[in-house]
Each structure stands twice: as structure tokens, then as C-alpha cells.
């Protein structure tokens, strides 16, 4: 499929989404014409698509967030924190230390406590 036919198909799809929205049909987040156009522009600009938020992030400005590292680290921490009888030390929390220590002050152990 040539590049021009892909572009024509995308424009046709966007027009159908706009017509459906005007007719009163429910529009999902990923079929919203405004969101689709924004994503197309961001992808063309070379921004990285964040799998967690369905948005594009500028990889040059926020490289760790653009690759999903922060979200992945938080998911791993939450699995450890929610495991019963598992000792979690403040040094394991990394960049989330201040936030989590304030939210869950009695859940974590300092390194000198053991």
C-alpha cells in the first residue's frame, strides 16, 4: 500500500468518525477525531507513544517517562508493597521515596532498622 493511499484511507476514516460524532453516536477515546489528529501529528514529529496513557511524549525532553520506565518501576514497587510480610526498605523506593514515605509512613523500614 503506497503512502498516499494510506493517507487517503486515514483521512476517510477521520471523516467517518467526525460524521458519527455529529450524528450522536458514542465516540471512544481512540476513535475521537481530535485525539487521532493529535496522535498523527505527534507521531510524525517523532514523539514516542506512551503505552500507559495513550499519549505521545517528547522523548528528547522526558526520556524516562517516554519509555514507560517510571510507570514500570511504580508497578513493580506496588507489587512488592502489597505483598504481605515482605520487608520494604526506603532505599528500594528510588525516585518514589518521598511520595510513598509520606503516603504510607509505617510500611517501610530504614536500612539501619534490621
Number of C-alpha atoms within 10 A of each C-alpha: 5 6 8 9 10 11 11 11 12 15 14 12 14 18 13 14 20 17 13 15 16 10 9 8 11 11 13 10 11 11 17 16 21 13 14 16 14 13 18 13 13 17 15 9 10 13 19 19 19 17 12 11 10 12 15 19 20 17 16 11 10 11 13 12 16 22 17 15 12 14 17 13 14 15 12 11 18 11 9 14 17 10 11 7 8 11 13 17 16 17 12 12 18 11 12 14 15 11 11 15 15 9 10 10 10 8 15 19 15 10 11 6 6 7
